[in-house]
Amino acid sequence: MTFYALFIAIIFCMVMSIRTLFLTTGDKKRFSMETLGWAINLYATILIGFALIYLLFELQNHSVILDNGKRVEGDFFQQLQTSFYFSAMTMFSVGYGDISPIGIGRMVATIQAFVGYALPVAFVIRTVSSEMDQYERNKR
């Protein structure tokens, strides 16, 4: 029961972070420290959220990632470190190949990779849309 409650809470936090992409920004500058902070916070939330999902599965004895072909072993912090590393490699690259997903982990990794590649596109669309709105307001 705790597994499902945590799983749903993690998904909720990530969805609420992504949701901020689609909220109006008012008259804010295109590129600012606030925007940079927002983007870093969004990526960190998604990255940590997926790392916790991998860790939850591992702690429930549902192997979802293999480290050099072997099940992730060690204490809680070693599993957390491995989950975080795998999440970062999935989010920002195609990975190094030292850790690979298996079972349901493949679907979770696929979703994370999609989110990781879609976020920059959403950010660009949001920026262009904001600029177009600003242009329309100034044109009047």
C-alpha positions in Angstrom: 0.0 0.0 0.0 2.8 2.4 0.9 4.5 1.6 -2.5 1.4 2.8 -4.4 0.9 5.9 -2.3 4.5 7.0 -2.8 4.3 6.1 -6.5 1.2 8.2 -7.0 2.7 11.1 -4.9 5.9 11.1 -7.0 3.9 11.1 -10.3 1.7 13.9 -9.0 4.7 16.1 -8.2 6.3 15.5 -11.6 3.0 16.3 -13.4 2.5 19.4 -11.4 6.0 20.5 -12.3 5.5 19.9 -16.0 2.2 21.7 -15.8 4.0 25.0 -15.1 5.2 24.9 -18.7 1.7 25.7 -19.8 0.8 28.4 -17.3 0.9 32.0 -18.6 3.9 34.0 -17.5 2.6 37.6 -17.7 5.1 40.2 -18.7 8.3 38.4 -17.6 11.5 38.6 -19.5 12.4 35.8 -22.0 15.7 34.8 -20.4 16.2 35.6 -16.7 17.6 34.0 -13.7 14.1 33.2 -12.6 13.5 31.3 -15.9 16.8 29.5 -15.5 15.9 28.6 -11.9 12.5 27.4 -13.0 14.1 25.1 -15.7 16.6 23.7 -13.3 14.0 23.0 -10.7 11.7 21.3 -13.3 14.5 19.1 -14.5 15.6 18.2 -11.0 12.1 17.4 -10.0 11.6 15.0 -12.9 15.0 13.5 -12.6 14.7 12.8 -8.9 11.1 11.7 -9.3 12.1 9.0 -11.8 15.1 8.0 -9.7 12.7 7.4 -6.7 10.4 5.4 -8.9 13.3 3.1 -9.9 14.3 2.9 -6.3 10.8 2.0 -5.1 10.6 -0.9 -7.6 14.1 -2.1 -6.5 13.1 -1.9 -2.8 10.0 -4.0 -3.6 12.3 -6.6 -5.1 11.1 -5.9 -8.6 14.3 -5.6 -10.5 14.0 -2.8 -13.0 17.7 -2.0 -13.7 20.8 -4.0 -14.1 24.2 -2.7 -13.1 26.8 -4.3 -15.5 24.4 -7.2 -16.1 23.8 -7.8 -12.4 20.9 -6.9 -10.1 21.5 -3.6 -8.2 22.9 -4.6 -4.8 24.1 -2.8 -1.7 22.5 -0.8 1.0 19.8 1.8 0.5 22.2 4.7 -0.4 24.0 2.6 -3.0 20.7 1.7 -4.6 19.6 5.4 -4.4 22.9 6.4 -6.0 22.5 3.9 -8.8 18.9 4.8 -9.4 19.8 8.5 -9.5 22.7 7.9 -11.9 20.5 5.8 -14.2 17.7 8.4 -14.1 20.2 11.2 -15.1 21.7 9.1 -17.9 18.2 8.4 -19.2 17.1 12.0 -18.9 20.0 13.7 -20.5 21.6 11.2 -22.9 21.2 7.7 -24.4 23.2 6.3 -21.5 26.6 4.8 -21.2 25.4 1.2 -21.3 26.7 0.2 -17.9 23.2 0.2 -16.4 20.3 -1.0 -18.4 16.5 -1.3 -17.7 14.7 -4.6 -17.6 11.0 -5.6 -17.3 8.7 -2.7 -16.4 11.9 -0.6 -16.0 12.1 -0.4 -19.8 8.7 1.3 -20.0 9.5 3.7 -17.2 12.9 4.5 -18.9 11.1 5.1 -22.2 8.6 7.5 -20.6 11.5 9.3 -18.9 13.5 9.6 -22.1 10.4 11.0 -23.9 9.9 13.6 -21.1 13.6 14.5 -21.2 13.5 15.1 -24.9 10.1 16.8 -24.9 10.9 19.4 -22.1 13.2 21.5 -24.3 10.6 21.6 -27.1 7.9 22.7 -24.6 10.3 25.3 -23.2 10.9 26.7 -26.7 7.2 26.7 -27.5 6.4 28.5 -24.3 9.0 31.1 -24.9 7.9 31.7 -28.5 4.3 31.9 -27.4 5.1 34.4 -24.7 7.0 36.5 -27.2 4.1 36.4 -29.7 1.8 37.5 -26.9 4.1 40.3 -26.0 4.4 41.4 -29.7 0.6 41.4 -30.0 0.2 43.6 -26.9 2.9 46.0 -28.1 1.4 46.2 -31.6 -1.9 47.6 -30.3 
